[in-house]
Amino acid sequence: MVVAGARRMALVVAAVAGVTVGATVLSGAGSAVASGVSAAHPSPGGGGLATPHRLDHVFIIMEENHTLDHTIGDIDPGTGQLSMPFLTSLADTYAQATNYYGVTHTSEPNYIAATSGSTWWVNNDNEWDVVGNNDFGVNRYDHTNIVDELQAAHIPWAAYMEAMPTAGYLQDSWPSDSNALYVSKHNPFDLYTDIHNNPAVARNVKPYSAMAADLNSRHTPRYVWISPDECHNMHSGIYTAVPGFSDTPCPYPNAMGDATDEASKTAADNFLKQAVSTIVHSKAWTGNSVIFIAADESDYDGESPDNGFYLSNQGCCDSPVLPAGDPQVSPDWPGGVYGGGLVPMVVISRHGPRHITDDTAYNHYSMLLTIEEGLGLDKLGFTSDAAQVKPMWPLIDFQHGRH
C-alpha cells in the first residue's frame, strides 16, 4: 500500500466545486493525518484493533464502464481541464483504492457480485423478462443476497434508482426498451426472486428523487444503494429526449475520450456532486458512516472481439476463470481470468483517514465484505474467501490506517 499527499490543485478544485463538506466531513480526527499515513491490514497474530469495526450508514454509488485512468485525474483533450474535477477532488481529499477491479464483464454480474458475493456464472446483461442480443435467456437470481441479511437483522435499507418511475417498479426498463433511461440490469435488487416477487420488500427500491427526504426522516436507511440513470452513469445510449430529464438525449460516444464521452463524464461528475452533498448534509451522515463511489467495469471499447470488446479483462480476488471460447464472451476468447478491469474506487468516511491511497488488490467482493463486517452480517459467497478477498478498512478506519 502507498500513501499519497494531497494534490494541491485538486484540493482547490474541491473547494471551488463545493460539496460544502469542510466542516461536516473534514473535521475531527481526519485532519491529523493530512500529511500522510500508512495503511496496513492487521496481522494474523492480532496486531489490529481489539474492537470490531462498525459502520453506521453505508452508501454505494455505482457508475458505469470507465477505467480508473479515464476518470480520476483524467484530462479532457478538448479543454485541457480535468474530465471529472469533483471525483478527482474526492480521491485526493479522502481515500482511494488504486488497485480496484470490476469482478467481471458485463455490467449486470458486477451488480449481482456486489450484493450477493457471486456472479452465479452469468456474463451477460439479460434481465427479468427482456432477452438481450444473445441466446442465454432471462436472469432471475434465486440466491441469498444482502437484502435477505439486512431484513433478518432488522437493518433498514433502501435503493434509489434515478429515472425509475415508482417505488417497487418491476419492469426492466423505462420509459421504453428502445430508449431506456432506467434499466434493471443496473438495479440488482429487482433481479433477485425473493425481492421481485414480494411487493412489500420491492417497495424499498425507489426513485432517486425520494432519497433526500428519506435521509432526513426519523427512520433513515443504514444501507443505501444509488444507481444514476443512463445519462448520469457514463453509460449513455439515449437518443431521444425524455420529458423531465434535461440531460437527455445522451448518445453513445464514437470513441473513448471523444466529445460525447467527455460530456458523459461531466454529467456523471455533476450527479456525484449533488448526491454526495445530499448525503453529507443529511441526518443519515452520522457516526462512522461511509460512501463508496465506484464504476462497475472498464470501458467498452469496441476493439477487442476476443474478450467481448472490453478495454481490459484484468481482475483479482475470485474474478471468474472462463474456458476458451466461452459463448458468453467470444469464440476467440483464449480462456483465463475474465475480470472487469481496473476501475475507480473512492471512499469517503466521516471519521476516517484523509489523503491516502491503498494499492491492495480489491474488487466489488471486497466492498461487500467490508459492508458485511461493518453491519455485523454473515459473509456471502466469495466474501468468505479470506485468502483472496480483503476488507477495505484501511480506507475507512482512521486508527486502522496508521502505525
VEXDREN-2710 file (C-alpha; in Angstrom, 1 decimal):
% VEXDREN-2710
k/r/px/py/pz
1/MET/0.0/0.0/0.0
2/VAL/1.1/3.5/-0.7
3/VAL/0.4/6.8/0.8
4/ALA/-0.2/9.9/-1.3
5/GLY/0.0/13.5/-0.1
6/ALA/-2.8/15.9/-1.1
7/ARG/-2.5/17.1/-4.7
8/ARG/-2.9/20.8/-4.2
9/MET/-4.6/21.6/-7.5
10/ALA/-7.3/19.1/-6.9
11/LEU/-7.9/20.3/-3.3
12/VAL/-8.5/23.8/-4.8
13/VAL/-10.9/22.2/-7.2
14/ALA/-12.7/20.6/-4.3
15/ALA/-13.1/23.9/-2.6
16/VAL/-14.4/25.5/-5.7
17/ALA/-16.6/22.6/-6.7
18/GLY/-18.0/22.9/-3.3
19/VAL/-19.7/20.0/-1.8
20/THR/-19.7/22.2/1.2
21/VAL/-18.1/19.4/3.1
22/GLY/-15.5/21.4/5.0
23/ALA/-16.9/21.4/8.5
24/THR/-19.1/18.3/8.1
25/VAL/-16.6/15.9/6.5
26/LEU/-13.1/17.3/7.0
27/SER/-13.4/17.9/10.8
28/GLY/-12.3/15.7/13.6
29/ALA/-9.6/13.0/13.5
30/GLY/-9.1/13.0/9.8
31/SER/-7.2/16.3/9.7
32/ALA/-4.5/14.8/11.9
33/VAL/-3.4/12.5/9.0
34/ALA/-3.4/15.0/6.2
35/SER/0.4/14.8/5.9
36/GLY/0.2/11.1/5.1
37/VAL/-0.3/7.8/6.9
38/SER/0.5/4.2/6.3
39/ALA/-2.5/1.9/5.6
40/ALA/-1.9/-1.7/6.7
41/HIS/-4.1/-4.7/7.4
42/PRO/-3.8/-6.1/10.9
43/SER/-1.5/-9.1/11.3
44/PRO/-2.9/-12.6/11.8
45/GLY/-1.3/-12.5/15.2
46/GLY/-3.6/-9.9/16.5
47/GLY/-1.9/-6.6/15.5
48/GLY/-5.2/-5.0/14.5
49/LEU/-7.8/-3.3/16.6
50/ALA/-9.2/-5.1/19.6
51/THR/-12.7/-3.9/18.9
52/PRO/-14.8/-4.9/15.9
53/HIS/-15.4/-2.4/13.1
54/ARG/-18.8/-0.8/12.9
55/LEU/-20.5/1.2/10.1
56/ASP/-23.4/3.4/11.0
57/HIS/-24.6/4.2/7.5
58/VAL/-23.3/2.8/4.2
59/PHE/-23.9/4.5/0.8
60/ILE/-22.8/2.9/-2.6
61/ILE/-22.9/5.0/-5.8
62/MET/-22.2/2.8/-8.8
63/GLU/-21.1/4.4/-12.1
64/GLU/-20.6/2.6/-15.4
65/ASN/-18.0/1.4/-17.8
66/HIS/-14.9/3.6/-17.2
67/THR/-11.4/2.7/-16.1
68/LEU/-9.5/4.4/-13.3
69/ASP/-7.3/6.4/-15.7
70/HIS/-10.3/7.6/-17.7
71/THR/-11.9/9.1/-14.7
72/ILE/-9.7/10.2/-11.7
73/GLY/-7.1/12.7/-12.8
74/ASP/-8.1/12.3/-16.5
75/ILE/-7.7/15.3/-18.7
76/ASP/-10.3/16.3/-21.3
77/PRO/-8.4/16.6/-24.6
78/GLY/-10.8/19.2/-25.8
79/THR/-10.4/21.6/-22.9
80/GLY/-7.2/20.6/-21.2
81/GLN/-9.0/20.5/-17.9
82/LEU/-9.9/17.6/-15.6
83/SER/-12.6/15.5/-17.1
84/MET/-14.1/14.8/-13.6
85/PRO/-12.8/17.5/-11.3
86/PHE/-15.2/16.6/-8.4
87/LEU/-14.5/12.9/-8.4
88/THR/-10.7/13.7/-8.6
89/SER/-11.0/16.1/-5.7
90/LEU/-12.8/13.4/-3.6
91/ALA/-10.0/11.0/-4.4
92/ASP/-7.4/13.5/-3.3
93/THR/-9.2/14.6/-0.2
94/TYR/-10.4/11.3/1.2
95/ALA/-9.2/7.7/0.3
96/GLN/-8.7/6.0/-3.0
97/ALA/-8.2/2.3/-3.8
98/THR/-5.8/2.4/-6.7
99/ASN/-5.8/-1.3/-7.4
100/TYR/-9.6/-1.9/-7.5
101/TYR/-11.2/-4.1/-10.2
102/GLY/-14.6/-4.9/-11.6
103/VAL/-15.3/-8.5/-10.8
104/THR/-16.0/-9.4/-14.4
105/HIS/-18.0/-8.3/-17.6
106/THR/-20.7/-7.4/-18.4
107/SER/-22.4/-4.8/-16.1
108/GLU/-25.1/-7.0/-14.5
109/PRO/-22.9/-9.6/-12.9
110/ASN/-20.9/-6.9/-11.2
111/TYR/-24.0/-5.5/-9.6
112/ILE/-25.0/-9.1/-8.5
113/ALA/-21.5/-9.8/-7.2
114/ALA/-21.6/-6.6/-5.1
115/THR/-24.8/-7.6/-3.5
116/SER/-24.6/-11.4/-3.2
117/GLY/-20.9/-12.3/-3.3
118/SER/-21.0/-14.2/-6.6
119/THR/-21.8/-13.7/-10.3
120/TRP/-23.6/-17.1/-10.4
121/TRP/-21.9/-17.9/-13.7
122/VAL/-23.5/-15.1/-15.5
123/ASN/-21.6/-12.9/-18.0
124/ASN/-24.4/-11.2/-19.8
125/ASP/-26.9/-8.4/-19.2
126/ASN/-30.2/-10.2/-19.7
127/GLU/-32.8/-9.1/-17.2
128/TRP/-36.0/-10.4/-15.7
129/ASP/-38.1/-10.5/-18.9
130/VAL/-36.0/-8.9/-21.7
131/VAL/-33.6/-11.1/-23.5
132/GLY/-30.7/-9.1/-24.9
133/ASN/-28.7/-9.7/-28.0
134/ASN/-27.8/-13.3/-27.2
135/ASP/-29.4/-16.6/-26.5
136/PHE/-28.8/-17.1/-22.8
137/GLY/-32.4/-16.5/-21.6
138/VAL/-33.6/-14.3/-18.7
139/ASN/-31.7/-13.8/-15.5
140/ARG/-33.6/-14.3/-12.2
141/TYR/-31.3/-14.8/-9.3
142/ASP/-32.8/-17.2/-6.7
143/HIS/-29.9/-16.6/-4.3
144/THR/-29.3/-15.2/-0.8
145/ASN/-28.4/-11.6/-1.1
146/ILE/-27.5/-8.7/1.2
147/VAL/-31.2/-7.6/1.5
148/ASP/-32.0/-11.0/3.0
149/GLU/-29.4/-10.4/5.6
150/LEU/-30.4/-6.8/6.3
151/GLN/-34.1/-7.8/6.7
152/ALA/-33.2/-10.7/9.0
153/ALA/-31.0/-8.3/11.1
154/HIS/-33.8/-5.6/11.1
155/ILE/-31.4/-3.1/9.5
156/PRO/-33.3/-0.6/7.4
157/TRP/-32.2/-0.3/3.8
158/ALA/-33.2/1.4/0.6
159/ALA/-32.0/1.5/-3.0
160/TYR/-32.5/4.6/-5.2
161/MET/-32.7/4.3/-8.9
162/GLU/-32.7/7.5/-10.9
163/ALA/-35.4/7.6/-13.6
164/MET/-37.3/4.7/-12.0
165/PRO/-40.9/5.9/-12.2
166/THR/-42.3/4.5/-9.0
167/ALA/-41.2/2.6/-5.9
168/GLY/-41.2/-1.2/-6.4
169/TYR/-41.3/-0.8/-10.2
170/LEU/-40.9/-4.2/-11.7
171/GLN/-40.4/-3.6/-15.5
172/ASP/-36.9/-4.0/-17.0
173/SER/-36.8/-0.5/-18.4
174/TRP/-38.3/3.0/-18.5
175/PRO/-39.6/4.8/-20.5
176/SER/-39.2/2.1/-23.2
177/ASP/-36.9/-0.8/-24.1
178/SER/-35.6/1.2/-27.1
179/ASN/-34.9/4.4/-25.1
180/ALA/-34.2/3.1/-21.6
181/LEU/-33.1/5.7/-19.2
182/TYR/-33.7/3.2/-16.3
183/VAL/-32.7/-0.4/-16.7
184/SER/-33.0/-3.3/-14.3
185/LYS/-29.5/-4.6/-15.1
186/HIS/-28.3/-1.7/-13.0
187/ASN/-30.8/-2.5/-10.3
188/PRO/-29.6/-5.8/-8.9
189/PHE/-32.4/-5.9/-6.2
190/ASP/-35.2/-6.3/-8.8
191/LEU/-33.4/-9.3/-10.3
192/TYR/-33.5/-11.4/-7.0
193/THR/-36.6/-13.5/-7.0
194/ASP/-37.3/-13.0/-3.3
195/ILE/-37.4/-9.2/-3.7
196/HIS/-39.1/-9.1/-7.2
197/ASN/-41.9/-11.4/-6.0
198/ASN/-42.5/-9.6/-2.7
199/PRO/-44.1/-6.2/-3.2
200/ALA/-43.6/-5.1/0.4
201/VAL/-39.8/-5.7/0.0
202/ALA/-39.6/-4.4/-3.5
203/ARG/-41.0/-1.0/-2.4
204/ASN/-37.7/-0.4/-0.7
205/VAL/-36.3/0.2/-4.2
206/LYS/-37.4/3.7/-5.0
207/PRO/-36.9/6.6/-7.4
208/TYR/-33.8/8.6/-6.7
209/SER/-36.0/11.7/-6.1
210/ALA/-37.2/10.1/-2.8
211/MET/-33.7/9.9/-1.3
212/ALA/-33.2/13.3/0.2
213/ALA/-36.5/13.2/2.2
214/ASP/-35.7/9.6/3.3
215/LEU/-32.3/10.5/4.6
216/ASN/-33.8/13.3/6.7
217/SER/-36.7/11.3/8.1
218/ARG/-36.9/9.8/11.5
219/HIS/-36.0/6.3/10.2
220/THR/-33.2/6.7/7.8
221/PRO/-31.9/3.6/6.0
222/ARG/-28.5/2.3/7.1
223/TYR/-27.7/0.6/3.8
224/VAL/-28.2/2.7/0.7
225/TRP/-27.5/1.8/-2.9
226/ILE/-27.7/4.5/-5.6
227/SER/-27.7/3.9/-9.4
228/PRO/-27.7/7.0/-11.6
229/ASP/-29.6/6.9/-14.8
230/GLU/-28.0/6.1/-18.2
231/CYS/-27.2/9.8/-18.8
232/HIS/-25.5/10.2/-15.4
233/ASN/-23.6/7.0/-15.0
234/MET/-21.3/7.3/-18.0
235/HIS/-23.1/4.5/-19.9
236/SER/-25.2/6.7/-22.3
237/GLY/-27.1/5.3/-25.2
238/ILE/-30.2/7.6/-25.1
239/TYR/-31.1/9.0/-28.5
240/THR/-34.5/10.6/-27.8
241/ALA/-35.3/13.3/-25.2
242/VAL/-37.1/12.1/-22.1
243/PRO/-39.5/14.7/-20.7
244/GLY/-38.4/15.9/-17.3
245/PHE/-34.8/14.8/-17.8
246/SER/-32.8/17.7/-19.1
247/ASP/-29.6/15.8/-19.8
248/THR/-31.4/13.6/-22.4
249/PRO/-30.6/12.6/-25.1
250/CYS/-27.1/11.3/-24.4
251/PRO/-25.9/9.1/-27.3
252/TYR/-23.1/6.6/-27.1
253/PRO/-19.6/8.0/-27.8
254/ASN/-17.9/7.0/-31.0
255/ALA/-14.6/6.6/-29.2
256/MET/-13.2/6.8/-25.7
257/GLY/-12.3/10.4/-24.9
258/ASP/-14.3/12.0/-27.7
259/ALA/-16.6/15.0/-27.0
260/THR/-19.6/12.7/-26.3
261/ASP/-17.7/10.6/-23.9
262/GLU/-16.3/13.7/-22.1
263/ALA/-19.9/15.0/-21.8
264/SER/-20.9/11.8/-20.2
265/LYS/-18.2/12.2/-17.6
266/THR/-19.2/15.8/-16.9
267/ALA/-22.8/14.7/-16.4
268/ALA/-21.7/11.9/-14.0
269/ASP/-19.4/14.3/-12.1
270/ASN/-22.3/16.7/-11.6
271/PHE/-24.5/13.9/-10.4
272/LEU/-21.9/12.8/-7.9
273/LYS/-21.5/16.4/-6.6
274/GLN/-25.2/16.6/-5.9
275/ALA/-25.5/13.1/-4.4
276/VAL/-22.6/13.4/-2.1
277/SER/-23.7/16.8/-0.9
278/THR/-27.2/15.5/-0.2
279/ILE/-25.8/12.6/1.8
280/VAL/-23.2/14.6/3.9
281/HIS/-25.8/17.3/4.8
282/SER/-28.5/14.8/5.8
283/LYS/-29.4/13.3/9.2
284/ALA/-28.0/10.0/8.0
285/TRP/-24.4/11.3/7.9
286/THR/-23.7/10.2/11.5
287/GLY/-21.1/8.2/13.4
288/ASN/-18.8/6.1/11.3
289/SER/-20.7/6.5/8.0
290/VAL/-19.1/5.9/4.6
291/ILE/-19.7/6.5/0.9
292/PHE/-18.3/4.1/-1.7
293/ILE/-18.0/5.5/-5.3
294/ALA/-17.0/3.1/-8.0
295/ALA/-17.5/2.1/-11.6
296/ASP/-18.8/-1.4/-12.3
297/GLU/-16.3/-2.3/-15.0
298/SER/-13.8/-0.9/-17.6
299/ASP/-14.7/0.7/-20.9
300/TYR/-16.5/-1.0/-23.7
301/ASP/-14.1/0.0/-26.5
302/GLY/-15.4/-2.0/-29.4
303/GLU/-11.9/-3.0/-30.5
304/SER/-11.2/-6.4/-28.7
305/PRO/-13.5/-9.1/-30.1
306/ASP/-11.6/-11.8/-28.3
307/ASN/-12.7/-10.6/-24.9
308/GLY/-16.1/-9.3/-25.7
309/PHE/-14.9/-5.8/-26.8
310/TYR/-13.8/-4.6/-23.4
311/LEU/-10.7/-2.5/-22.8
312/SER/-9.4/-4.8/-20.1
313/ASN/-10.2/-8.2/-18.6
314/GLN/-7.8/-7.9/-15.7
315/GLY/-9.1/-9.0/-12.4
316/CYS/-8.4/-10.2/-8.9
317/CYS/-10.0/-11.7/-5.8
318/ASP/-12.1/-14.5/-7.2
319/SER/-12.8/-13.0/-10.6
320/PRO/-14.2/-15.8/-12.7
321/VAL/-11.9/-18.0/-14.8
322/LEU/-13.7/-18.8/-18.0
323/PRO/-12.8/-21.5/-20.5
324/ALA/-11.5/-20.8/-24.0
325/GLY/-14.3/-19.9/-26.4
326/ASP/-16.8/-19.3/-23.7
327/PRO/-20.1/-18.5/-25.5
328/GLN/-20.9/-15.6/-23.2
329/VAL/-17.6/-13.9/-24.1
330/SER/-16.4/-14.8/-27.6
331/PRO/-15.5/-17.8/-29.8
332/ASP/-12.0/-16.2/-29.8
333/TRP/-11.7/-15.9/-26.1
334/PRO/-8.4/-17.7/-25.2
335/GLY/-9.5/-18.7/-21.7
336/GLY/-8.3/-17.4/-18.3
337/VAL/-9.3/-14.8/-15.8
338/TYR/-12.2/-12.7/-17.0
339/GLY/-12.0/-9.7/-14.7
340/GLY/-13.7/-6.4/-15.0
341/GLY/-10.6/-4.2/-15.4
342/LEU/-9.1/-1.5/-13.2
343/VAL/-11.9/0.9/-12.2
344/PRO/-12.2/4.0/-9.9
345/MET/-13.0/3.5/-6.2
346/VAL/-13.2/6.4/-3.8
347/VAL/-14.1/6.0/-0.2
348/ILE/-15.4/8.9/1.8
349/SER/-15.6/8.1/5.5
350/ARG/-16.9/10.6/8.1
351/HIS/-14.1/10.0/10.6
352/GLY/-11.6/8.1/8.6
353/PRO/-8.2/8.8/7.1
354/ARG/-7.6/11.6/4.6
355/HIS/-5.3/12.0/1.6
356/ILE/-4.4/8.3/1.3
357/THR/-4.2/5.7/-1.4
358/ASP/-4.2/1.9/-1.0
359/ASP/-2.8/-0.4/-3.7
360/THR/-4.1/-3.6/-2.2
361/ALA/-6.0/-5.7/-4.8
362/TYR/-9.7/-5.2/-4.2
363/ASN/-12.9/-5.6/-6.2
364/HIS/-16.6/-5.5/-5.5
365/TYR/-16.4/-8.5/-3.3
366/SER/-14.1/-6.5/-1.1
367/MET/-16.6/-3.7/-0.8
368/LEU/-19.4/-6.2/0.1
369/LEU/-17.1/-7.9/2.7
370/THR/-16.4/-4.5/4.3
371/ILE/-20.1/-3.7/4.5
372/GLU/-20.9/-7.1/5.9
373/GLU/-18.3/-6.7/8.7
374/GLY/-19.3/-3.1/9.4
375/LEU/-23.0/-4.0/9.7
376/GLY/-22.5/-7.3/11.5
377/LEU/-23.7/-9.6/8.7
378/ASP/-22.6/-13.0/7.6
379/LYS/-20.4/-13.5/4.6
380/LEU/-22.0/-14.2/1.3
381/GLY/-20.3/-16.2/-1.5
382/PHE/-16.7/-15.3/-2.2
383/THR/-16.6/-12.7/0.6
384/SER/-15.8/-15.7/2.9
385/ASP/-12.5/-16.3/0.9
386/ALA/-10.1/-14.6/3.3
387/ALA/-7.1/-15.7/1.2
388/GLN/-8.1/-13.6/-1.8
389/VAL/-10.8/-11.1/-0.7
390/LYS/-9.6/-8.5/1.7
391/PRO/-11.8/-5.9/3.5
392/MET/-11.2/-2.2/2.8
393/TRP/-10.8/-1.0/6.4
394/PRO/-7.5/0.9/5.8
395/LEU/-9.5/3.3/3.6
396/ILE/-12.2/3.8/6.3
397/ASP/-10.9/3.4/9.8
398/PHE/-8.6/6.2/11.0
399/GLN/-6.8/4.1/13.6
400/HIS/-6.6/1.1/11.3
401/GLY/-4.9/3.3/8.7
402/ARG/-1.9/4.3/10.7
403/HIS/1.1/2.8/12.6
END
